[in-house]
Amino acid sequence: MRSAILALTVALTLVTGRLQAGPPKSPGADIGPGRVAWFDITASSLQQSKEFYGKLFGWQFTAVPGTDLAVEIVAHGVAIGTLRVAEGTIGAFNGVVYVQVTDMQASCWRSKELGGTVASGFPFDLPDGGGAVALVLDPAGHPVGLYSRTPLASAVPPAK
C-alpha cells in the first residue's frame, strides 16, 4: 500500500507542479464530475513505453523537472497524464485513472456504502491548494482514483 501512496503522490505532484519552482498552482481545469481528470501509466522501461504509446496514440512526452523517472503525456498540446517508471514489479496499484468528483468526502462515503474501500491514508489534500485525491477500491478490489478541485479543508462534510 505504501508504494501505491507513493505512486499516487508522484503522479499528482506532476499534475500540481510541486516539483517545479514558482508560485502555487491553482486546481486543474474543471472537466466536470464523473469525467477522467488524469491518468498514470506505470512502465518497466520508460523509453520502450514512450515509443509504444507515442506510435500507438500519437502522444508526445514532456520532461518533468526534477526527475528522470517520469514524463508528462501530451495529446494535441494538452497534458493528460503521466508515464512513470515502476517501483519494482508492476502490480495492482500501478496505473490509476483519476475521476473528477464534486465532493471528495461524500464520494468516499458513498463508495464505502456501495461496498468499496477507501485505501489507507486517503483522502488527502494536494499541495498548494491543488485539490484533494483519494484511492478507492471497488468491491472486486480494482483501484480508481478520485480527484476534487476543492481541498478537504474547505470542503463541506457530507450530510448524514
C-alpha positions as CSV (number, residue, x, y, z in Angstrom):
1,M,0.0,0.0,0.0
2,R,2.9,2.3,0.7
3,S,4.1,2.1,-2.9
4,A,0.5,2.9,-4.0
5,I,0.5,6.1,-2.0
6,L,4.0,7.0,-3.3
7,A,2.9,6.3,-6.9
8,L,-0.2,8.5,-6.5
9,T,1.8,11.2,-4.8
10,V,4.3,11.2,-7.7
11,A,1.6,11.3,-10.3
12,L,-0.3,14.1,-8.6
13,T,2.8,16.0,-7.8
14,L,3.3,16.1,-11.6
15,V,-0.2,17.4,-12.0
16,T,0.1,20.1,-9.4
17,G,3.6,21.1,-10.3
18,R,5.0,20.6,-6.8
19,L,8.4,19.6,-8.4
20,Q,8.6,23.0,-10.2
21,A,9.8,26.2,-8.5
22,G,7.5,29.2,-8.7
23,P,4.1,30.4,-7.4
24,P,1.5,27.9,-6.2
25,K,-0.7,26.5,-8.9
26,S,-4.5,26.5,-8.9
27,P,-6.5,23.4,-9.5
28,G,-6.5,22.0,-13.0
29,A,-9.2,22.6,-15.5
30,D,-12.8,21.8,-14.4
31,I,-13.7,19.0,-16.7
32,G,-16.9,18.1,-14.8
33,P,-17.8,15.4,-12.3
34,G,-17.6,11.8,-13.5
35,R,-15.1,12.5,-16.2
36,V,-11.5,11.3,-16.3
37,A,-9.3,14.1,-15.0
38,W,-5.8,12.5,-15.2
39,F,-4.2,9.1,-15.5
40,D,-1.0,7.4,-14.6
41,I,0.7,4.6,-16.6
42,T,3.5,2.7,-15.0
43,A,6.2,1.2,-17.1
44,S,9.2,-1.1,-16.6
45,S,11.0,0.7,-19.4
46,L,10.2,4.4,-19.8
47,Q,11.9,4.6,-23.3
48,Q,10.1,1.5,-24.6
49,S,6.8,2.7,-23.3
50,K,7.3,6.2,-24.8
51,E,7.9,4.6,-28.1
52,F,4.9,2.3,-27.9
53,Y,2.4,4.9,-26.8
54,G,3.8,7.6,-29.0
55,K,3.4,5.4,-32.1
56,L,0.0,3.9,-30.9
57,F,-1.7,7.2,-29.9
58,G,0.5,9.9,-31.4
59,W,1.3,11.1,-27.8
60,Q,4.2,13.3,-27.1
61,F,6.2,13.4,-23.9
62,T,7.5,16.3,-21.8
63,A,10.2,16.0,-19.3
64,V,9.2,16.6,-15.7
65,P,11.7,19.0,-14.0
66,G,13.4,17.4,-11.0
67,T,13.1,13.7,-12.1
68,D,14.1,11.3,-14.8
69,L,11.7,8.7,-13.6
70,A,8.5,10.3,-15.2
71,V,7.3,12.2,-18.2
72,E,4.1,14.1,-18.8
73,I,1.9,12.6,-21.6
74,V,0.8,15.3,-24.0
75,A,-2.0,14.8,-26.6
76,H,-2.9,17.6,-29.0
77,G,-0.9,20.1,-26.9
78,V,-2.6,19.2,-23.6
79,A,-1.1,17.3,-20.7
80,I,-3.4,14.4,-20.0
81,G,-1.4,12.1,-17.7
82,T,1.9,10.7,-16.5
83,L,4.1,7.9,-17.7
84,R,6.4,6.8,-14.9
85,V,8.9,4.1,-14.0
86,A,7.5,1.4,-11.8
87,E,8.9,0.7,-8.3
88,G,9.8,-2.9,-8.7
89,T,7.3,-5.2,-10.4
90,I,4.1,-3.8,-11.9
91,G,1.2,-4.6,-9.6
92,A,-2.4,-3.8,-9.0
93,F,-1.8,-0.2,-7.9
94,N,0.5,0.7,-10.9
95,G,-1.6,2.7,-13.3
96,V,-4.5,4.6,-12.0
97,V,-7.3,6.6,-13.6
98,Y,-8.5,9.7,-11.6
99,V,-12.1,10.6,-12.0
100,Q,-13.2,14.1,-11.0
101,V,-15.8,14.4,-8.2
102,T,-17.5,17.4,-6.7
103,D,-17.3,16.4,-3.1
104,M,-14.4,14.2,-2.1
105,Q,-15.7,13.3,1.4
106,A,-19.2,12.4,0.1
107,S,-17.7,10.4,-2.7
108,C,-15.5,8.4,-0.3
109,W,-18.5,7.8,2.0
110,R,-20.7,6.7,-1.0
111,S,-18.0,4.3,-2.2
112,K,-18.0,2.6,1.2
113,E,-21.8,2.5,1.2
114,L,-21.6,0.7,-2.1
115,G,-19.2,-2.0,-0.9
116,G,-15.9,-0.3,-1.8
117,T,-12.9,0.5,0.3
118,V,-11.0,3.8,0.7
119,A,-7.3,2.9,0.8
120,S,-5.5,3.7,4.0
121,G,-4.0,7.3,4.1
122,F,-6.7,8.7,1.8
123,P,-8.2,11.1,1.0
124,F,-5.6,13.9,1.4
125,D,-5.1,17.4,0.1
126,L,-2.7,18.1,-2.8
127,P,-0.1,20.8,-2.2
128,D,-0.6,24.4,-2.9
129,G,-4.4,24.2,-2.9
130,G,-4.5,21.9,-6.0
131,G,-7.5,20.0,-4.7
132,A,-7.7,16.6,-3.0
133,V,-7.3,12.9,-4.0
134,A,-8.4,9.5,-2.8
135,L,-7.8,6.0,-3.9
136,V,-10.9,3.8,-3.8
137,L,-11.0,0.0,-4.3
138,D,-14.3,-1.2,-5.9
139,P,-15.9,-4.3,-4.3
140,A,-13.7,-6.5,-6.6
141,G,-10.6,-4.7,-5.4
142,H,-9.9,-2.7,-8.6
143,P,-8.4,0.8,-7.8
144,V,-9.8,4.1,-9.1
145,G,-8.6,7.5,-8.1
146,L,-10.9,10.3,-7.1
147,Y,-9.9,13.9,-7.7
148,S,-11.6,17.0,-6.4
149,R,-10.7,20.5,-7.4
150,T,-11.6,21.5,-3.8
151,P,-9.2,20.8,-0.9
152,L,-10.6,18.8,2.0
153,A,-10.1,21.8,4.4
154,S,-12.7,23.8,2.5
155,A,-15.0,21.0,1.6
156,V,-18.4,20.8,3.3
157,P,-18.8,17.5,5.2
158,P,-21.5,15.2,3.7
159,A,-25.0,15.3,5.1
160,K,-25.8,12.3,7.4
